[in-house]
């Protein structure tokens, strides 16, 4: 039985998470529910979202709040804004925003010569643009209450570097600049902004699509820790950055990669 840290400051806090029906996002939904937070998560995969809610109800029957799912493709900015407004209408604020959604878009792996203006715009929309605009939508409520925590999910991919996903690595590198800029812009309002940069994480999608035996062997050879990171470990770091226990931390970028590339 895994024992999770308890953060009393997260109880009854309003948490909004994107891209959270599977993987790191789903782990974060579950761990915030364990803390008694009021969680809303956005995703476009409804079957996975429904399964996640059922699993949480089974595993955490005494959770004071059931998570709320909203169907949303984060590249659809009008829908993204509508979801933000719905959360604000339900709860009056957002205390914690986790900009987690992102992916190496199908068909986007390849050299720079294969990039088109449309594919570039779509990759940026999937991995960066929504972080800017969802922050824009919820920050006024955080400013009004003079508190909030925003956590942007990046990646260590651009540090390796991986030459076959040039737009993805560009977007993930930009997350660091966005985090530092927003930490300065919103710091006077008591809002903290940090980013988390996972390495290779053994999510179902990664295992199904990327982590071959050769990939696993090469990854473990590169890492200091000779095992794959699991989603709960990344989610646990996210929880710490959301909680008051990290109240003096902002503008920072946290690598969690088993000791592969080190600090940004």
KOLMIVO-85781 format. One record per residue: residue in three letters; x, y, z of N, C-alpha, C in turn. Coordinates in steps of 0.001 Angstrom, whole numbers, plus 524288, in hexadecimal, padded with zeros to 5 digits. Example, Ala and Ser with C-alpha at 12.3 -4.5 7.8 and 13.67 -1.06 7.14 Angstrom:
! KOLMIVO-85781
ALA833867E9C681E788300C7EE6C81E78833907F31C81E78/SER832327F73681BA8835667FBDC81BE4832648001E81EBE/
! end
This chain:
! KOLMIVO-85781
UNK803547FB4B8000080000800008000080371804DD80000/UNK802C88082C7FC1C805E180CF47FBBB803D2810F87FF9B/UNK807658137180277805EC8179E806018073681CDC80368/UNK8033D82031802E8803EA8253A8005480466829908045C/UNK8077D82D8E80307807E18321D8066780294834CC806CD/UNK801A38374280B2E7FCC083A1080C0E7FDDA83FE680C4A/UNK7FAD3842E58094C7FB6284897809327F62D84B0A80ACC/UNK7F59884C6780FBE7F0A584EAF811877EF0A8538E80E7C/UNK7F2D98567480C6F7F19585B448099C7EEC285A3F8047B/UNK7EED785565802977EC3F854227FDA67E68C852717FE5A/UNK7E4F5851A1803317DF9284FF8804147DBC58544680268/UNK7D7F5852D27FF517D3DC856497FD4A7D5DC85A507F95F/UNK7DAD9859EE7F7CE7DCD185D7F7F3D47DAB185BF67EE79/UNK7D9CD85FDE7EB2C7D7C885EF97E5EB7DC6085E287E239/UNK7DC87859967DFD17E0EF8580C7DC867DEF6857017D6FE/UNK7E1928594A7D3277E040858877CDA07E4F78562B7CAE0/UNK7E427851B17C8537E86784ECC7C5CE7E6F284D9E7C029/UNK7EA8784E967BC847E99584D407B70D7EC4B8481D7B5A9/UNK7EA20845867B1B57EC78840B37AFCA7ECFD83C9C7B406/UNK7E89E83B637B6A57E91E8387A7BB857E5F4833767BBD0/UNK7E4938312B7B7757E1B982C377B7C07E5668278F7B810/UNK7EA648286C7B6D87EE3A824387B6FA7F373826677B8DD/UNK7F70F822F57BA017FC72824737BAFC7FD43827EB7BFBB/UNK800CC82BB07BF338022882F2F7C3837FD628323F7C554/UNK7FA458341D7C1A67F5A5837237C30C7F1CE834057C64C/UNK7F0E882F237C4C27ED5182BC87C7B67EF6F82AB87CD2C/UNK7F48C829E47CD987F6ED829167D2BE7F62E82DE57D625/UNK7F6A3832847D3C77F5D58375A7D6B97F031837E17D88C/UNK7EC7A8369A7D5237E6EF836C57D6AF7E617833627DB7B/UNK7E81782EA97DB567E75C82AF77DF9D7E9D882CF87E4AF/UNK7EEA682EF07E45D7F153830AD7E91A7EED5835977EB64/UNK7ECF48391C7E81A7EA3283DAE7EA257E51483C0C7ECBE/UNK7E26B838357EA8B7DD9F836427ED047DECE833FE7F260/UNK7E334831687F2E97E4C482F527F8077E58A833B37FC02/UNK7E6F2838587FA1B7E7CD83CCB7FD9B7E2B583F947FEFB/UNK7DE6F83E0B7FC777D974840A37FD6C7D8AF8457A7FA23/UNK7DB80845E87F5D17DAF684A647F2507D62E849CD7EED1/UNK7D45A84E317ECC27D00884E437E90C7D26984E737E390/UNK7D29684A027E1097D584849707DC2F7D1F0849737D770/UNK7D34D84CB27D39C7D0EE84C647CE6A7D54E84B2E7CA95/UNK7D478847607C7317D87C846227C35A7D6368462E7BDD8/UNK7D977847F87BA367D7F3848847B4BD7DAD4844817B16F/UNK7D814842427ADB57DA7F83E9A7AA147D6A083DAF7A5A5/UNK7D88683B6C7A1567D4F783A3279D067D3A98346879CD7/UNK7D6088314A7A0637D51982BA67A05B7D13882A447A4AB/UNK7CC3D82A2C7A34B7C82A829607A7337C83B823EF7A9A0/UNK7C91C81FBA7A6A37C93B81A8A7A9227CD7081A237AD5C/UNK7D20981C367AC577D63781C0D7B03C7D4D881F5B7B4FA/UNK7D247823CC7B4167D0AC827367B8657CCA0824837BBDA/UNK7C8E1821F07B9587C4DD81F1A7BC487C74781AB87BF84/UNK7CAFF817EF7BD2D7CDA4813B67BFF77D0BD815D87C498/UNK7D32D81A627C3E77D62881CC87C8277D2A081E297CCB7/UNK7CE2E820897CB9F7CA8E821FA7CFCD7C8AD81D237D2BF/UNK7C776819007CFEB7C5BE814237D2697CA0D811DF7D5D8/UNK7CED78121C7D3E47D33C810057D6E37D421813237DBE6/UNK7D3A6818467DB897D45581B957E0267D00B81A757E42C/UNK7CB39819D27E25C7C6EC8189F7E5F17C7D28136F7E8BC/UNK7CA3280FB57E5FA7CB3F80A917E8447CFE280AC57EC02/UNK7D40680D927EA7F7D8D880D9B7ED947D8B88118D7F207/UNK7D59A815C67F1627D55E819D77F5667CFA481ADA7F6C1/UNK7CD04817057F90C7C761817937FA067C60481BF27FDD7/UNK7C9CD81D74801147C8B882189804ED7CA77826F780321/UNK7CBD6827837FE1E7CD5382CAE7FC177C8B0830677FC9A/UNK7C9748350C7FEDE7C508838997FFC07C2C483AF37FAC9/UNK7C5E783ADE7F6867C40783D357F1A17C52D839827ED1A/UNK7C148838A27E9E57C1F2835887E52E7C428838FA7E0DC/UNK7C7FF8371E7DDD07CA1B83A617D9987C61483B5A7D552/UNK7C68483FD47D2DF7C30D841527CE987C60E841207C977/UNK7C3C883E957C5957C62F83E427C06B7C368841EB7BCA3/UNK7C680844C57B98A7C462847F37B5487C7278467E7B03A/UNK7C3FE8453A7AC4E7C62F843CE7A73C7C878848A77A49F/UNK7CD7D848607A33F7CFFF84CF47A0F17D4E184B6179DF5/UNK7D54184D3A7992F7DA1384D09796287DCC2852487970F/UNK7E15C8523F799737E3CB8573279B087E57885A967966C/UNK7E56E8586A791B47E69485BAC78D227E1E385F0778B91/UNK7DD5E85DCC78DCA7D884860B578CC67D802864F0790F7/UNK7DA098698A78FE67DA3B86DA0793E47D4D886F72795BC/UNK7D0EC87003792507CBB88716D7944E7C9A086D6879836/UNK7CA588686E797107C8998646079AB47CBD28648379FC0/UNK7D0E58656E79F437D441865C57A3DF7D27C86A397A76E/UNK7D13986EA47A5137CF538731E7A8267CA14871E17AAAC/UNK7C6B786F367A7CE7C19586DB27A9DE7C23286A317AEA9/UNK7C5E4866847AE787C6D1863087B2EB7C8D1866227B79B/UNK7CC6A869C17B6AF7CE7886CFC7BAF07CA1A870217BD73/UNK7C6C38724E7BA347C267875617BC447BEA2871FD7BF5A/UNK7BDDB86D257BDB37BA67869947C0887BC968684A7C5EE/UNK7C1B68675B7C62F7C42C8663C7CB3C7C3AD86AF87CED4/UNK7C49E86F987CCC17C4318745A7CFE17BE898753D7D1AC/UNK7BACF873E97CE4C7B54E8747F7CFCC7B3D2870B57D421/UNK7B60686BFB7D3F37B4CD867FC7D7ED7B743869357DD2E/UNK7BC2986B017DD0A7BF2F86B687E1E37C0C6870FC7E35A/UNK7C0348749A7DFB37C19C87A007E0E47C74A87B517E022/UNK7CA99877527DF9D7D0338783D7DEF67D2D48735A7DCF6/UNK7D7D0873CA7DBD17DB4486F567DAF37E010870537DE5D/UNK7E12786CB37E1E87E5A786D4B7E5637EAA086B107E301/UNK7E9FF866E07E00B7EE7B8642D7DDB87ED41862FB7D806/UNK7F0BD864A17D48F7F0458636B7CEF67F4ED8601D7CD5E/UNK7F3CC85B9B7CB067F7EF8582D7C9277F769857AD7C343/UNK7FAEE85A427C07C7FAFF85A187BAC37FE138554B7B915/UNK7FB5D850E57B8EB7FDEE84BDB7B80B7FD88849EB7B268/UNK7F97884B637AF9A7F885849277AA657FD2C84A027A6C5/UNK7FE4B846107A3B38028D8466979FEE803C08410579DC6/UNK805FF840E2799258072C83BD7796BB80A8783CAC791EB/UNK80D7A838A17909E80FF68388178B7D80BB0836E4787AF/UNK80A0A83A857847780592839AA78105806C58355677D17/UNK802E7831FE77C388038582DB9778748052F82FE877323/UNK8093382D98770F980B1B82F4376BDE80EF7833C076C10/UNK8101E835BF770CF8139483A45771258194D838CF771EE/UNK81A64833D9772B981FD08323E773538228C8326476E0D/UNK82701834DE76DE9829E4835267690982D6B839DF768F9/UNK8304E83A9F764C4833FF83EFA7646F8313D8442A76383/UNK8342484858764288321884D9D7635D82FF684E5075DD8/UNK8323C84BA875A188308484C22754A682AD484A85753F1/UNK828B98476C7577A8235B84581756F481F508491875984/UNK8210384D2475C4881D5B850A075EF981A858540A75AFD/UNK8156C8549475BB28125885839758878103D85C7875C26/UNK80E93860E975A0180C3C864F175D64807A2862DB76093/UNK8046D85F9275E3E7FFED85D6F7610C8019C859BD76567/UNK8055D856507644B807198529D76851809E28557A76CBD/UNK80CC78598F76B6B80F5885CBA76F7380B4685F4277307/UNK80763861B0770B88035D86455773D4800728607C77750/UNK7FF6485BD1775457FC7585801778587FFB6855F877CEE/UNK804AA854D877BFB8081185308780348087B857207848B/UNK808ED85C0A78304809398603E786EA8040C860B4789DA/UNK7FFBE86010787147FA9886057789987F9E085BF678D93/UNK7FBCE8575378C5C7FB4C852D678FDB7FEC985369794A7/UNK8035F855B4793FF8074F8557E7981B8088E85AA279ADB/UNK806DB85F15798C5808658640879B34804018680B79B7D/UNK80139868D37972F7FD7A86D20796E47F96686CEA79B2E/UNK7F75A8684C79C537F33F867D77A0517F53D869577A5B5/UNK7FA58868937A6C17FC7B86A227ABCB7FC078700A7AC86/UNK7FD03872EA7A8607FCA0878A07A8947F6FC87A4F7A973/UNK7F36F878247A66F7EE1687A217A6807EAE88782E7AB27/UNK7EBB88735C7ACD27E8D98719E7B1757EAB4874AC7B640/UNK7EFB0875C67B67A7F1AF8792B7BAA97EF0887E7E7BA66/UNK7EEA38809D7B5C87EC0B885AE7B5147E66B8858A7B704/UNK7E3BF8812E7B61A7DE3B880CD7B78C7DD668807B7BD78/UNK7E0FE87DF17C04D7E00187D0A7C5E67E2FB880BB7C983/UNK7E708883437C7897EA2E886A17CAEF7E72088B157CD82/UNK7E36388D937CADD7E081891C37CD957DE0A890057D2BB/UNK7DC0A88B387D2F67D9C78893E7D7D77DE04888807DBF5/UNK7E294886A67DA587E6EE8861A7DE047E8C188B747DFEE/UNK7E8DE88F3D7DC637EA7E894887DDE97E6AC896E17E1D7/UNK7E1B8895BA7E11C7DDC0897DD7E4A47DE67895CC7EA31/UNK7E025890E97EAB27E0CA88E9D7EFEA7E66D88EF37F1E1/UNK7E9E4891207EE937EF5F891EE7EFF67F23488CD07F140/UNK7F0CC888BE7EE6C7F387883C37EF257F250880217EA9F/UNK7F5BE87C627E9DF7F4EF878777E5D37FA0F875D27E481/UNK7F9A48712B7E2407FE4686E577E0897FD4A86C497DB0D/UNK800E286D837D7838008D86BAC7D21A805458682E7D11A/UNK80448863917CEFC8087A85FD57CDE98082585E4A7C82D/UNK80C4185F8A7C54D80C9485E507BFC080FD9859667BEF9/UNK80DD8855D17BBD9810CA851117BAB48141A851D97B5D4/UNK8192C851267B68881CCE851547B22A81EB984BDC7B0ED/UNK823B084B747AF8A82605846697AE4082BEB847207AE01/UNK82EBD842EC7AF0A8346B8431B7AE608360C841F57A8C3/UNK83242840FC7A55C8337D83F6679FFB837298433179D46/UNK836648483C79E208399E84C2279B7583F2C84C5479D9C/UNK84008849F37A23184538849EA7A479848948456C7A27A/UNK84625841697A0298492883CC179EC684D2983DCD79A73/UNK84C3A8405C796138472A841B9793C78453E83D6B7901F/UNK8401F83D6178F4983DC68399978BC383CF183C487867E/UNK83FC083A9B7829683FCA83D6B77D9283B1383C3D77A29/UNK837BF838A277BB78336E8371A7784382E3083974779D2/UNK82E2E83CC977DAF8295E83F8177F3782AA08455578012/UNK82C458481B77C0482E3384D7177CB982A2F8514E77EC5/UNK8253F850D477D2C821518549177EFF81FC1853517849D/UNK81F3984E53785D081DF784CB778B2B8222584EA478EF7/UNK8271484DD378DA682B4484F837912A82B6385574791A6/UNK82A238582D78D7B829E385DE578DA9825A285FB47916F/UNK8211285D4C7910681CB885EBB7947481DFD85D9879A24/UNK820698592379B29821A1857AF7A08D825EF85B197A2D4/UNK829A585CB579FA382DA2860637A18082B22865A67A2BF/UNK8275F8673D79F98824B986C457A06B821BB86C647A592/UNK82023867D57A78481D558679A7AC7F8208A869F77B0EA/UNK825B48694F7B0B48290986B8B7B4CA828D28717D7B4AC/UNK82912873B97AFF8828C18796C7AF898237987B7A7B147/UNK81F5B878BC7AFD181A1487A4B7B1638199287A267B753/UNK81B928760C7B9AF81B49875747BF5B81E0C879EE7C21D/UNK822B287B2D7C069825AD87F4A7C30682340884A57C22A/UNK821428858A7BD7781EAC88A857BC5B819C688B2D7BFAA/UNK81688887267BFD4811AE8877E7C2D7812AF887C67C8B7/UNK816D6885537CA8A817FD885A87D0248192F88B4F7D1AA/UNK81BC888E2C7CE2E81CE4893B37CF20817F1897097CE93/UNK814F5895E47CA7E810548990E7C96D80C3E898917CDBC/UNK80B8F893DA7CFC780752892E67D37680918892867D929/UNK80E22892E47DA0D81020892517DF5A80E1C896697E320/UNK80D4D89B2C7E13C80B5489F4E7E4B1805C389E3E7E67C/UNK8031B89A9F7E3E37FDC9899267E56E7FDBA894337E8C0/UNK80250892667EA6F8028988DBE7EDAF801E2888B17EAB5/UNK8027A888E37E585801D0884407E23880733881F67E0FB/UNK807CD87CF77E20180CB187A447E0E280C3F8773A7DBBE/UNK81072877337D8B98107C874737D3B681588871487D353/UNK814F486C447D2B681976868C97D23A8188C864E47CDD2/UNK81CA6862577CC2C81C0285E537C82C81EA5859457C9DD/UNK81C91854FF7C7D181E9084FC37C8DB8203484D667C3AA/UNK824EC84B5C7C36E82718849307BEA0828228435C7BF5A/UNK824678400F7BDFA8254483A6B7BE87828ED838577BA4D/UNK82B998342A7BBAF82E8C831407B7D082B1E82D0A7B576/UNK82D2D8285E7B4E382A1F824077B2D0826C3821D97B73A/UNK821AA822297B68781DFC8205E7BA8081AF681BB57B851/UNK81A6F817B37BB7F817E8812EB7B9AD811FE813397B9A3/UNK80FDC817027B6A880A348174C7B5FB808868131C7B20C/UNK8037C812037B1F98018680E167AE4E802B380FA97A8B0/UNK801F1814B07A776802F0816837A21E808AE815DA7A0AC/UNK80C2A817477A452811C3816C37A34681340811127A266/UNK8113480DB27A5C28127F808297A54F8106D805EB7A02E/UNK80BAC8078379EB8809408056E799EE80BE08077F79500/UNK80D9580C797951680F3F80F077903F8152580FE178FC8/UNK817E48103E7942681D5181209793E58212D80E537967C/UNK81FD580C5D79B22823B48099E79E5382446803F079C87/UNK827708033B7987F828FD7FDFE796D482D347FC0579A98/UNK82E997F72A79A1F832BD7F51379D81837DF7F7FF79C96/UNK838F57F944797BB83DC27FC337969583D87801AD798F9/UNK83905804347987B8384C8096D79AB8838EE809307A0A2/UNK8368C8055E7A31D836F4804BA7A8C983CB5803F97AA63/UNK83F6E8009E7A790844E47FF777A8CE848398046A7A85A/UNK8476A807627A43584A6D80C277A370849218104D7A78A/UNK84428810957A8F08427C8145E7ACEA844F5813217B22D/UNK844B080E417B3C9846C880CC27B8DE84CB780D4E7B90B/UNK84F2B80C957B495854D080D5E7B45D85626813207B52C/UNK852D2816997B321853CC81C357B38D8527481E587B8F5/UNK84E8B81C0D7BB8584CD181DF47C09A8507F81C327C4FD/UNK8506781F357C9508531B81D7C7CE0D84FFD8192C7D0BB/UNK84ACB819DC7D0FE84769815D77D33984619811E47CEF4/UNK846CA80D077D01584630808F47CC1F840B0806A87CC15/UNK83CE280A1F7CB97837698088D7CB2A8347180D067C8A0/UNK82FE180BDC7C68082CA880FEC7C434829C7812F07C871/UNK82911817F57C792825D781B367CAFA82024819B07CA0F/UNK81CF7819F67CE2481763818C97CD9B8143C81DD27CE4C/UNK80F7F81E177CC1580C60822E57CC4380B7F825187D1BC/UNK80AA8821AD7D59E809BB8238F7DAEC80E4A826C87DD01/UNK8130B825837DB5181797828637DD398179182DF77DB27/UNK8160582EA47D6498159E833E77D40D81112836D17D69B/UNK80CB88341D7D74880821836867D9BC8094C8383B7DF54/UNK80C83835477E21580DE2836B17E773810EB83BCF7E79C/UNK8144583C9E7E3CB8171A8419C7E36F813528460E7E243/UNK80F96845117DED280BA1848FB7DD908089884A8E7E271/UNK8071B846B27E59680439847D37EA6C8075E84B587EE0D/UNK80C5A84A247EEAA80FAA84D4E7F20E80FCA852F97F033/UNK8104D853C77EB1F8108E859177E90480B5385BE17E95B/UNK80715858ED7E9AF801E085B467EA44800C385CC87EFE8/UNK8032B85A117F398801F585AB67F921804CF85F5F7FB86/UNK802F08610E8000C8057386557802DE80AE2863EB804D0/UNK80C2385EEC804F58115985D3A806918159E85F6D80308/UNK81435860E57FE3B817F2863357FA8D816E9869047F9CA/UNK8150D86B977FDE281315870F77FD698172F874FA7FBB8/UNK81C3A873C17FC4C8204D877717FAAF822BC876047F576/UNK8208D8720E7F2D7822DA870367EDF281FAF8722C7E950/UNK82237875107E5E281FB2876CD7E102823E1877F47DCF7/UNK82266877977D7FF826148788A7D3C482A148743E7D319/UNK8290886FB67D55F82CD186B6F7D54482B08867137D199/UNK82EE28642C7CFB282DE585FEA7CC128302E85AEA7CE5C/UNK82CCD857187CF5B82E71852627D21982EDE84DC67CE5C/UNK833AC84BCB7CDCC83497847317CA9783399842517CDDF/UNK8308E83EB47CBBF82FAB839AA7CE478307F835787CA24/UNK8355D833B77C9B9836DE830577C55E83A6C82BDC7C6FB/UNK83AA682AB87CC1283DEC826687CDC7843B4827777CD3E/UNK8452782C7F7CCB284AAF82DDB7CC5B84CFA82D527C6EC/UNK849DD82ED17C2F484BC082E6E7BD9184E758337A7BBE3/UNK84B83837BA7BB6784DD683C8B7B95784F298407C7BD94/UNK84CE483FF87C23E84E1B8439A7C67684B01848997C61F/UNK84CD684C9A7C8EF84A018518A7C95C849AC854557C428/UNK8455E857677C34D844DA85A687BE6E8488D85F0B7BE69/
! end
